[in-house]
Amino acid sequence: MKNLIFLLKKIFGKKYNIIKILVKNLHSPITFFNILFYNLEKDMISNEKSLKKFNIDINEIKEIFKKYNISYDDDYISWHYHIFAGFKKIKEIDKILEIGTYDARFTNYLSHIFSNSKITTIDLPDEDPRFIDSYDRDSKLTLNKFLEKRKINLEPENISFISADSNKINDLFEKKSFDLIWIDGDHLNPQVTKDINNSIDLLKDNGFLCCDDVVPYKKSSHPYVSCDSYNTLNDLSKKKILANTFILKRISYRNVIQESYIAISKKI
């Protein structure tokens, strides 16, 4: 089966992904045709236009991606890679906080992009049931493999890993400690709202707060998908606490099924 998938990818290249999505949606003619006529270029232009509002240079992102062998228009890559690469050139960033380490792949990426910055990443303790019961880590073999991968990704000297509940971040750090905060932990309430509100206190006045997987309208039945973060950010915007810009998480045909965004927020 793996050899067949490899062969199909080699024959069809990037078209393999859309063929796979189309086949999965043959049972729904409306979804099938919406995917077939989905305008990727329009969404690419929209995302780039949003980044340019922050004086982010698209060519600079492409140069950084080339250095790290990342495909700029890969339909699977999340645009938080683009966003943070863009931040590299627009402001001096000394301290970064990441809420939700996962396997630390992105943390490792940040450590190279911001080689002169201190990166702090926080995630639940390994023995916490919420940690073990998510992402199929209830198997001891899977858990050990995951922890080993994370350990390797956390090796750069400018990374500091904290094993703790993110509810405690206001006890761990002083107010206005960070230039850049990335929230990619629990996407559901009450936790995601707590993480956003706590992060506002920890963010420097000219800093950026970014939040992953922001969904305005939930269509998916996936347990980790929620519009809770969007509702919180929208409420904070109405209260004139944050100014939000939403960028599509991926430029992908999957957006027909469920659009997910990354929020870039600044204090007002």
N, C-alpha and C positions, 0 to 999 in steps of 0.2 A: 504493500500500500504506500509506504514512504517513497519507494522508488518511482511509483506511478505519479505521485504528487510532485516529486522533483522533476520528472520528465515534462509534466504539464506546465510547470512554472517556467522551465527552460524554453518550451515551445511558445507559450503565450506571453511570457514576461509579465509586465504590470497588468495586462488584460486578464491574467489568471484570477486576480482578486475579484474583479467585477463579474467574471463568469461564475465563480463560486457563489457570490452573493445572489446573482440572478437565479441560479439553480435552486438555492435554498428558498426562494420566494416565488417559485412557479405556482404554488397553491393560491397566491394572492395576485390576480392580474393587475390591480391598481398599483400595488407596491412594485410589482415587476416593471411596469412601464414608467413609473416615477424614477426608479433606479436607472433604467435604460436611458432616460433623457435628462438625468441629473447634470447640472452645470458645474463641474469642478472648477473651471477657470474663474467663474463668477465669485465663488467662495474664496479662492486663492487671492483674488484682487481685494476682496473685502477684508481679509485678514491682514494683508500687507498694508492696506490703507489705515487700519486701526493701529498697527505698530508705528507707522510714520507719524501719528499724532504725538508720540512720545519721542520724536526725533531719532527713532531707531533706524539705522541704515541697513537695508535688506542685503546689500552687497557684503557688508561686514559679517552678517550672519552666514552667508554662503561661504565666505573665506574661512570662518571658524569651522563650519561643517566639513569643508574639504580637508582641513587639518586632521579632524577626528574621524574621517571616513563615514560621515553621516549624509544620507541623501536628503536634500532640502525638500523635495516634493514627494517623498515616500508617503503613500496614503495611509500608512499605519503609524508613523511616528507622531507622537503628541507634540503640539505646538508649544508646550512649556519649554522644550529644548530650544526652540526659536526665540522665545521671549527672553529667556535668561541669557542667551548668547547676545541678544540685542542690548540688554542692560549693561553688558561689559563695557561698552564704549560711551554710554550716555551719562554715567555718574560714577563717582568713586564709592565703592562698596567695601566697607571694612568687615562688617559682621552680617552673616546670613543665618537665619533660623529655618529649619525644615521640620514640620510637624508631620510625622508619618514617614519613617525611614524605608519601610518595606525591605527590599534586598540591597538597598544602598547603591543601586546602579546610577540613579540620577545624582545622588550625593557625590559619588565618585566623579561624575561628569562636572559637577559644580566645582569640585576641588581643583580641577585642571583649568577650567575657564577662569575661575577667580583664584589663581594660585597664590596671590598675596593677601587673600581674605581668610578670616576665620569662619568656618562653617560648623554650626552646631545642629545636630539632628537628634530628634527624640522619638522614641517608640515605646510601646508597652513592654514591660518585663517579659522575658521568655516564658516564665511559668504562669503568666496571667491567662485565665481561661479564654478571654476575648482574643488574645493573641493566638493561642493554640487552635481555637475553633474556627479561625478564618483562613482563607486561601489554602485549604486542604492541608493544614499543618498539624492535624491530629494524628498523623502517622509519624512514629518516631524516626523512621528512615527519611521521610520527606522533610521533617523538621530539622534534622541534623544537616542534610544537604543544603537547606535554605540558610541555616545559621553559618555554615562554612562559606557559602557564597557571599553573604553579607559581611562576614569578617574580612574577606579579601578586599571587597569594595571599600571598606572603611579604613584601609591601611594608610592612605595619605596623611601626612603629619598635620595638615591644616584642618582635619576633620576631628570633631569631638562628638562622641556618641553618648547619649544619656538614656538609660533604661528607666523610664518612668511614665506614669499617666500624664497626658498633656494637660489635665486639669490643674496640675501643680506648676505650670510654667511661670505664673506670676510670683510664685515663691522662689523659683530658681534664678530668675533674672530681674534686674532693675528695669524700671520703666524707661522707654525710649532707648532700648539697648541695640536695636537692629536696624540696618539699612534696608533689608530685604527679608520678607517672610513668605515661605511657601507652605500652604496648608494642603496636605494630601493624606489626611488620616481618615477617621470615621466620617462618612458622608451623611450620616443621619443625625437628627435631633435626639437628645439635647446636645450631643457632643460637638457637632459641627458649629452650632451657634456659639457655644462656649469658646471653642478654638478661635473663631473669628473675633469675638469681643475681647478675649484675652490678648490676642495678637495686636489689636488696635492700641492697647496700652503699652505694648513692648516696641511698637514701631516708632522710629524717629520721625520728626515732622515732615521731612522731605523723602521719606522712604516709600517703598512699594509693598503692598500686601497682595499676594496672588493666591488664588484658590482653585483647586482642580475639580473637574467633573461637576460643573455647575449646570443644572438641568432646569430650564424654565417650566417645562411641562413633562411630567413623567409618562412615558409610553411603555417603557420596558417593565417586565416583571422581575428583573434582576434584583436580588435583595440589597445590593450595595448602591443601587441607583435611586436618587431622591432629588426632589426640588427644594429640600430644606435650606441648603446653602444659598440658593437663588433668592428665596423668600427673605432670608436674613439680610443678605446684601442689599436687596431692593428696599427693605425697610430702613436700613441705615442710610441709604441714599435719600430717601424721602425725609429723613430727619436731619439731612445735611451734615452727616458725620463722615460719609465716604462718597467719593466720586468713582463710579465703576465703568469699566470698559470690558465688554465681553467678546472674546475671540474664540472661534471654533476650535475645538480640541484637535480635530483631525480634518483634513481635506479628503473626505472619503465618501464613497457611495453609501456607506452605512448610515450617513446622516439622514437619509430618507426615512430610516427606521427609527432612529433616536438621535437628535442633535444634542451634543454635550459641549460645554464651553469652559474656557479658562477665564477667570475674572482677574483683571488688573485693577487694583483699587488704591486710591490715595486719600489721605485725610483732607477734609475740607477745612 
